[in-house]
Amino acid sequence: MRKYTAVVIGAGPAGHTAAVRLAQLGAKVAVVERDYVGGICTNWGCTPSKSMIEAAKIARTVKESAKYGIHVQGFTIDFKEVAARRDEVILEARAEVTELLKSAGVDIYLGEASIDEPGRVRIRAGKLDLDGYQMHYSGAEEVIETEHIVLATGSQPLIPDFVGQNNPFVVSSNRLISIGELPERLAIVGGGVIGLEFATIFSNLGSRVTIVEYMDRILAGMDPDISSELTRLMLTNGVRVLAGHQVTAVDGSPGSSQGVVKARNLRNSGTVEIEADAVLIAIGRKPVIEPEMLGRLGVAYDEKGICVDDYLRTSAPGVWAIGDATGKSILAHVGIQQGMVCAENIMRLQGEALREMDYRVIPAVVYSIPEVVSVGQVPADLTSVGVYKTPFTANLRANIEGYQDGFLKIWVKDHRVVAAQVIGHGVSELMQELANMIALNTPVEAVARIIHAHPTYSEIVRTVLEEAVED
């Protein structure tokens, strides 16, 4: 029986990060994965979606090229080629994660893990079919021993009760991100991050897209100005946005030519029907947990996920949890940080203090066109809080390149930035400066005085900080 310092269940961003860091610190490590190595992010989420969003950006640039004096007549989008490139990017990313694990000396088991008792992991060997949608088990089993178990089992899409599991028109985000044919009409239930990214992809590649959102605006968790601006830009690009609508049914049967999403307008009780060739349910995700197994181990959990303390320990000695399964966040970069913290806590020296996981400053990105980013917490009480907003039209680089849509908005208290939200071209690469300011509690004057290269988009940060200083 093989013995390990730690066995990590799940090879997504959190799991493979923890495994590699554990190995770097001297542990003997195994990772068990029942899907492809790399998890949701590499195979069904971040990597394929960003690959397709890049294609959408290129399509948008070509479509708008005349404003730069470049005229492209009769260009076409070959969705099969877009999908082929997406698949190549996935394979490369998956191979890189696999090589990273192997080079660190981590043993990789492909199959399904179960834990009969603390310290013993049973692995049912498996093999994925060519499409990667179904695991086939050989019947062979192996039991390995370990001092520590790290649960990194991820999350899965939430599907409401009124959606039939066998409805031929309903597609999961996993399925939609891997299709080879472009749907002519796509209905998206949910106007959050996932729904908006898919709307961006498919509307720019040629689909007619409708978003149905229960709340009175898309991105309801962000500032209303952000929601309003993104709604305007989505409408300009041909996306139909039905905010304040409750989906009551998704109909469709084998042999039908189309699916139908039925929704009720919450403002006037009117009804609407949206015909679609595909319907994506994007109302959120839930943790992947196995109550029976967790019960045997004495691991506490609730509807949000596996309960962990600030050091990623569960209620059972020697059992840790990280990533989406903890219910703390479904962002890959949070899972990566949890993996690092967990590994370092497992391998800490005798008497050494545990490293605490800090969730206070988490940048969150929506990869729409243009992008949206938020970081920090907008105060509920705006007393003594300054709010400053600078449009991209005030930035020379944005005007030169023709990306004037959007703005940067910050909330300042006691001369410190406490929150920032921005919508604009490439802003995911812009916001780390503000995230660092929030995390380090840096006075706005200190950064406003620093020279920023000209002309760059980063100058918009200095512009809004200078406004705060002068107020």
PyMOL commands that set and color helices and strands:
alter all, ss='L'
color gray80, all
select helices_A, chain A and resi 13-24+39-43+46-63+65-68+79-103+173-176+193-205+224-236+291-297+323-326+332-346+392-394+396-401+427-429+432-440+444-448+459-470
alter helices_A, ss='H'
color red, helices_A
select strands_A, chain A and resi 3-9+29-33+107-117+120-128+135-151+155-157+170-171+185-189+208-213+240-243+245-251+259-265+271-276+278-281+285-287+301-302+305-306+319-321+364-366+371-376+385-391+407-413+416-424
alter strands_A, ss='S'
color yellow, strands_A
deselect
rebuild
show_as cartoon
